[in-house]
Amino acid sequence: MYNNYYYEPNYYNYRRYYPQYPNYYNNWNRYNQYNEDEEEYDSSYYNNNYHNRNYSRNNNQRNRYYIGENGLEERKENYNDYIYRRDNNQYNNRYYNNYNRYNNRYQNNKKYYKEEEKKENKKSENDLILDYENDIRKELELTTPLISEELPISKLTEEYKSNEEYLKSIENISKRYKTYRKIRRDGNCFYRSFIYRLFEQTCIKNDKNLFEKINKKIVESKNLTEKNGYEWNVVQDFYQMFLKEFTECFNSLSSGIIPREYLDKLFSDKEKGNYLIYYIRFCIAAYLKENKENYKGYIEEDFELWIRKEVEAIDHVADQIQIMACVNFFDVGVKIEYLNKFKDEVVKLPENKNDDEFFIYLLFSPGHYDILYP
């Protein structure tokens, strides 16, 4: 069927491809003369015969046409098929199958590269978001300490002076608390506040009962984390760092070290602080898995996936469930003062805990926790 696509110039093929010329023989002679006597051919004659020049010299242009029902017609859908057959004539009778394979591969590659381009565009958008978040973190690191010194509550009034809705709430808070500490807004504010107050109470107040209780919880957490799917090789360094720093902090006074200086130096070190936070996150995650039946009703998505995204991930804020798990695991009460536009709100966790026991006091402003001191 396709053998005639590859032909030697002859009178039959000329008639077949140029039916619009009524004088076939004369045109064929001119056509044949040009092909056989190219060197001696008169260039002026060649230039004055547009059709001969166009259809005889340009194979691709000539082969774009074929004899159809309406005479000479242009190849459209099958032209690529023809070009493949023309350029791959070594495949003999397997033109069609090979062309299909060739064309399918081309189409699949085209589709693949389009998908990859979309992925790259999507990735670039994510990169822009990550770059923006990293820029914010860098700015916070330059302008805000991890934990500030103790500040008078009146500083809150200055900070929120442009938001008059909060001033009434700050006035009521100032009646119950004297000072507060600002914590960096990096997603770890609750965990950093909680750990700092545990260390501060044992180190500065020399609270031996609290030290023994927390130390026991940390030692027991080794088995808890291993039991709930955390390999010891992964958590070992965090565990040892927490236990070492907590013990040294408690013994700093007897070691001749000024407790406040030791505490400030420890929590101004971002790397050490992150190690402590990481281990607290592992403990809370393991506790949630151990008590899954008590918490899964509050979580709409897959429980294990939620823990990976919301608890284990560093720089991710703590919500009500994480706070309750932390309180229950360490058996340390938390009181949260909410900076509210409408009315004063105080949350005590757990509700049945005796007020005479040690509590960690926190100030909650939208999406963030600071430390309060009565």
C-alpha positions as CSV (number, residue, x, y, z in Angstrom):
1,M,0.0,0.0,0.0
2,Y,2.8,2.4,0.9
3,N,5.4,1.3,-1.6
4,N,4.5,4.1,-4.0
5,Y,5.6,6.7,-1.4
6,Y,9.2,5.8,-2.3
7,Y,9.4,6.1,-6.1
8,E,11.8,7.0,-8.9
9,P,10.5,10.0,-10.9
10,N,8.5,8.7,-13.9
11,Y,5.6,9.8,-16.0
12,Y,3.0,7.7,-14.1
13,N,3.9,9.2,-10.7
14,Y,4.0,12.7,-12.1
15,R,0.5,12.3,-13.4
16,R,-0.5,10.8,-10.1
17,Y,0.7,13.7,-8.0
18,Y,0.0,16.6,-10.4
19,P,-3.5,16.0,-11.8
20,Q,-4.2,19.8,-11.9
21,Y,-2.0,20.2,-15.0
22,P,-3.9,19.1,-18.1
23,N,-0.9,18.8,-20.3
24,Y,0.7,15.9,-18.5
25,Y,3.3,15.0,-21.0
26,N,4.8,18.4,-21.6
27,N,4.9,19.1,-17.9
28,W,6.5,15.8,-17.3
29,N,9.2,16.5,-19.8
30,R,10.0,19.8,-18.2
31,Y,10.0,18.1,-14.7
32,N,12.2,15.2,-15.9
33,Q,14.5,17.5,-17.8
34,Y,15.1,19.5,-14.6
35,N,15.9,16.4,-12.5
36,E,18.3,14.9,-15.1
37,D,20.1,18.1,-16.2
38,E,20.2,20.0,-13.0
39,E,23.7,21.4,-13.6
40,E,22.9,22.6,-17.1
41,Y,19.4,23.7,-16.3
42,D,18.5,27.4,-17.0
43,S,18.0,29.1,-13.7
44,S,15.7,31.7,-15.3
45,Y,13.4,28.9,-16.4
46,Y,13.5,27.3,-13.0
47,N,12.6,30.6,-11.3
48,N,9.7,31.2,-13.7
49,N,8.1,27.8,-13.0
50,Y,7.0,28.1,-9.4
51,H,5.0,24.8,-9.3
52,N,7.9,22.7,-10.7
53,R,10.3,24.3,-8.2
54,N,7.9,23.9,-5.2
55,Y,6.7,20.4,-5.8
56,S,9.8,18.7,-7.2
57,R,12.6,20.2,-5.0
58,N,10.9,20.1,-1.6
59,N,10.2,16.5,-0.8
60,N,8.4,17.3,2.5
61,Q,6.2,19.9,0.8
62,R,5.5,17.6,-2.1
63,N,4.8,14.6,0.0
64,R,2.3,16.6,2.1
65,Y,-0.2,16.1,-0.8
66,Y,-1.9,13.0,-2.2
67,I,-4.6,12.0,-4.7
68,G,-8.0,12.1,-2.9
69,E,-11.7,12.2,-3.9
70,N,-11.4,15.9,-4.8
71,G,-8.1,15.7,-6.6
72,L,-4.8,16.8,-5.0
73,E,-5.4,17.0,-1.2
74,E,-3.2,17.9,1.7
75,R,-2.1,15.4,4.2
76,K,-3.2,16.4,7.7
77,E,-3.8,13.7,10.3
78,N,-1.7,11.1,8.6
79,Y,1.3,13.3,7.7
80,N,3.3,12.4,10.8
81,D,2.5,8.8,10.1
82,Y,3.9,9.2,6.6
83,I,7.0,11.0,7.7
84,Y,7.7,8.3,10.1
85,R,7.3,5.6,7.4
86,R,9.5,7.7,5.0
87,D,12.3,8.1,7.6
88,N,12.2,4.6,8.9
89,N,11.9,2.5,5.8
90,Q,14.2,-0.1,7.1
91,Y,11.3,-1.6,9.1
92,N,9.7,-2.8,5.8
93,N,6.2,-4.2,6.5
94,R,6.1,-3.2,10.2
95,Y,5.6,0.5,9.6
96,Y,2.2,0.9,11.3
97,N,3.0,-1.0,14.5
98,N,6.4,0.8,14.8
99,Y,4.8,4.1,14.2
100,N,2.2,3.4,16.9
101,R,4.9,2.6,19.3
102,Y,6.9,5.6,18.3
103,N,3.9,7.9,18.6
104,N,2.7,6.4,21.9
105,R,6.1,6.9,23.4
106,Y,6.1,10.5,22.2
107,Q,2.7,11.2,23.6
108,N,3.5,9.5,26.9
109,N,6.7,11.5,27.2
110,K,4.8,14.7,26.4
111,K,2.2,13.9,29.1
112,Y,5.0,13.0,31.6
113,Y,6.9,16.2,31.0
114,K,3.6,18.2,31.4
115,E,2.9,16.5,34.7
116,E,6.5,17.1,35.8
117,E,6.2,20.8,34.8
118,K,3.1,21.0,36.9
119,K,4.9,19.4,39.9
120,E,7.8,21.8,39.5
121,N,5.4,24.8,39.4
122,K,3.6,23.4,42.5
123,K,6.9,22.8,44.2
124,S,8.0,26.3,43.4
125,E,4.9,27.6,45.1
126,N,5.6,25.5,48.2
127,D,9.1,26.8,48.1
128,L,7.9,30.3,48.1
129,I,5.8,29.6,51.2
130,L,8.6,27.9,53.0
131,D,11.0,30.8,52.1
132,Y,8.4,33.2,53.5
133,E,8.1,31.2,56.7
134,N,11.9,31.0,57.0
135,D,12.2,34.7,56.6
136,I,9.8,35.2,59.4
137,R,11.7,32.8,61.6
138,K,15.0,34.6,60.9
139,E,13.5,37.9,61.7
140,L,12.1,36.5,65.0
141,E,15.5,35.1,65.9
142,L,17.1,38.5,65.4
143,T,14.5,40.5,67.2
144,T,13.1,38.1,69.9
145,P,14.8,36.0,72.6
146,L,13.7,32.4,73.1
147,I,12.6,33.5,76.7
148,S,12.7,37.0,77.9
149,E,13.4,38.3,81.4
150,E,10.5,38.9,83.7
151,L,8.5,41.9,82.7
152,P,5.8,43.9,84.5
153,I,2.2,43.3,83.4
154,S,2.1,47.0,82.4
155,K,4.2,46.0,79.4
156,L,1.2,44.1,78.1
157,T,-0.8,47.4,78.2
158,E,1.8,49.1,76.0
159,E,1.9,46.1,73.6
160,Y,-1.9,46.1,73.1
161,K,-2.6,49.8,73.4
162,S,-3.8,49.8,69.7
163,N,-6.3,47.1,70.6
164,E,-8.6,48.6,73.1
165,E,-10.8,45.5,73.3
166,Y,-8.0,43.7,75.2
167,L,-7.2,46.5,77.7
168,K,-10.0,45.6,80.1
169,S,-8.9,41.9,80.1
170,I,-5.3,43.0,80.8
171,E,-6.4,45.2,83.6
172,N,-8.2,42.2,85.3
173,I,-5.1,40.0,84.7
174,S,-2.9,42.6,86.3
175,K,-4.9,42.2,89.6
176,R,-3.9,38.5,89.8
177,Y,-0.4,38.4,88.4
178,K,2.6,40.6,88.9
179,T,5.0,39.7,86.1
180,Y,5.2,37.6,82.9
181,R,7.8,36.3,80.5
182,K,7.5,36.6,76.7
183,I,8.2,33.4,74.7
184,R,9.3,33.4,71.1
185,R,6.4,32.8,68.7
186,D,7.9,29.8,66.9
187,G,5.3,27.1,67.3
188,N,7.0,25.7,70.4
189,C,5.8,28.3,72.9
190,F,3.6,26.0,75.0
191,Y,6.3,23.3,75.3
192,R,9.1,25.8,76.0
193,S,7.0,27.5,78.7
194,F,6.1,24.2,80.3
195,I,9.6,22.9,80.4
196,Y,11.1,26.2,81.6
197,R,8.7,26.4,84.6
198,L,9.5,22.8,85.6
199,F,13.2,23.6,85.5
200,E,12.7,26.9,87.2
201,Q,10.7,25.5,90.0
202,T,13.1,22.7,90.8
203,C,16.2,24.8,90.2
204,I,15.3,28.2,91.7
205,K,12.8,27.1,94.3
206,N,14.7,23.9,95.1
207,D,11.5,21.9,94.9
208,K,12.7,18.4,95.7
209,N,9.3,16.7,95.5
210,L,8.7,18.1,92.1
211,F,12.2,17.1,91.0
212,E,11.7,13.5,92.1
213,K,8.2,13.2,90.5
214,I,9.4,14.6,87.1
215,N,12.6,12.6,87.2
216,K,10.6,9.4,87.8
217,K,8.3,10.2,84.9
218,I,11.2,10.7,82.5
219,V,12.8,7.4,83.5
220,E,9.5,5.6,83.0
221,S,9.1,7.3,79.6
222,K,11.8,5.1,78.2
223,N,9.6,2.0,78.3
224,L,6.5,4.1,77.2
225,T,8.2,5.4,74.0
226,E,9.6,2.0,73.0
227,K,6.3,0.3,73.7
228,N,4.5,2.7,71.4
229,G,6.7,2.4,68.3
230,Y,9.6,4.7,69.0
231,E,13.0,3.0,68.5
232,W,15.4,3.6,71.3
233,N,18.2,4.6,68.8
234,V,15.9,7.5,67.7
235,V,15.0,8.8,71.2
236,Q,18.1,7.9,73.2
237,D,19.9,11.2,72.7
238,F,16.9,13.3,73.5
239,Y,16.2,11.2,76.6
240,Q,19.7,11.4,77.9
241,M,19.9,15.2,77.3
242,F,16.7,15.8,79.2
243,L,17.7,13.7,82.2
244,K,21.2,15.1,82.3
245,E,20.1,18.8,82.1
246,F,17.2,18.3,84.5
247,T,19.5,16.7,87.1
248,E,22.3,19.2,86.7
249,C,19.9,22.1,87.0
250,F,18.5,20.8,90.3
251,N,22.1,20.2,91.6
252,S,23.4,23.5,90.4
253,L,23.2,25.3,93.8
254,S,25.0,22.5,95.6
255,S,27.7,22.5,92.8
256,G,28.5,26.1,93.4
257,I,26.7,27.4,90.3
258,I,24.3,30.3,90.4
259,P,21.0,28.6,89.5
260,R,19.5,31.5,87.5
261,E,22.6,31.9,85.4
262,Y,22.6,28.2,84.6
263,L,19.0,28.2,83.7
264,D,19.2,31.3,81.5
265,K,22.3,29.9,79.7
266,L,20.5,26.5,79.1
267,F,17.3,28.0,77.7
268,S,19.1,30.6,75.5
269,D,20.8,27.7,73.7
270,K,18.5,26.9,70.8
271,E,19.9,23.4,70.1
272,K,19.6,22.2,73.7
273,G,16.2,23.8,74.0
274,N,15.0,21.9,70.9
275,Y,16.3,18.6,72.3
276,L,14.3,19.1,75.4
277,I,11.2,20.0,73.4
278,Y,11.6,17.1,71.1
279,Y,11.6,14.7,74.0
280,I,8.5,16.2,75.5
281,R,6.8,15.8,72.1
282,F,7.8,12.1,72.0
283,C,6.5,11.6,75.5
284,I,3.2,13.2,74.7
285,A,2.9,11.3,71.4
286,A,3.6,8.0,73.2
287,Y,1.1,8.8,76.0
288,L,-1.6,9.6,73.4
289,K,-1.0,6.3,71.6
290,E,-1.1,4.4,75.0
291,N,-4.4,6.1,75.8
292,K,-5.9,6.2,72.3
293,E,-9.4,5.3,73.4
294,N,-9.6,8.4,75.6
295,Y,-8.6,10.8,72.9
296,K,-9.5,9.4,69.4
297,G,-13.1,10.7,69.7
298,Y,-11.8,14.3,69.6
299,I,-9.9,13.7,66.3
300,E,-11.6,13.4,63.0
301,E,-8.7,12.2,60.8
302,D,-6.5,9.1,61.2
303,F,-5.1,9.0,64.7
304,E,-1.6,8.0,63.9
305,L,-1.4,10.5,61.0
306,W,-2.7,13.3,63.3
307,I,0.0,12.5,65.9
308,R,2.8,12.7,63.2
309,K,1.5,16.1,62.0
310,E,0.3,17.8,65.1
311,V,2.5,16.4,68.0
312,E,5.8,15.0,66.7
313,A,6.4,17.8,64.2
314,I,8.7,20.5,65.6
315,D,7.5,24.1,65.5
316,H,3.8,23.0,65.4
317,V,1.6,24.7,68.0
318,A,0.0,22.7,70.9
319,D,-3.8,22.5,71.0
320,Q,-6.2,21.5,73.8
321,I,-5.5,17.7,73.3
322,Q,-1.7,18.0,73.5
323,I,-2.0,20.2,76.6
324,M,-4.3,17.7,78.3
325,A,-2.0,14.8,77.5
326,C,1.0,16.8,78.8
327,V,-0.8,17.6,82.0
328,N,-1.9,14.0,82.5
329,F,1.5,12.5,81.7
330,F,3.6,14.7,84.0
331,D,0.8,15.1,86.6
332,V,1.4,18.9,86.8
333,G,-1.5,21.3,86.8
334,V,-1.8,24.2,84.3
335,K,-3.9,27.4,84.6
336,I,-4.4,29.3,81.4
337,E,-5.5,33.0,81.4
338,Y,-7.2,33.9,78.1
339,L,-6.7,37.3,76.7
340,N,-10.2,37.9,75.6
341,K,-12.1,40.8,74.1
342,F,-15.4,40.0,75.8
343,K,-14.9,38.5,79.2
344,D,-12.3,37.0,81.5
345,E,-11.7,33.3,81.0
346,V,-9.5,31.0,83.0
347,V,-9.0,27.3,82.3
348,K,-7.7,25.0,85.0
349,L,-6.3,21.6,84.0
350,P,-7.1,19.2,85.5
351,E,-10.2,20.7,87.0
352,N,-10.1,18.5,90.2
353,K,-6.5,19.3,91.1
354,N,-5.9,20.9,94.5
355,D,-5.1,24.6,94.3
356,D,-2.4,24.2,96.9
357,E,-0.3,22.1,94.5
358,F,2.2,23.5,92.0
359,F,0.7,25.0,88.9
360,I,2.2,26.4,85.7
361,Y,0.4,29.7,84.8
362,L,0.2,30.7,81.2
363,L,-1.2,33.6,79.3
364,F,-2.9,32.7,76.0
365,S,-3.2,35.4,73.3
366,P,-4.4,34.3,69.9
367,G,-2.2,31.4,68.8
368,H,0.5,31.9,71.5
369,Y,1.5,31.2,75.1
370,D,3.5,33.3,77.5
371,I,4.4,32.6,81.2
372,L,2.6,34.3,84.1
373,Y,3.8,34.8,87.6
374,P,1.4,35.4,90.5
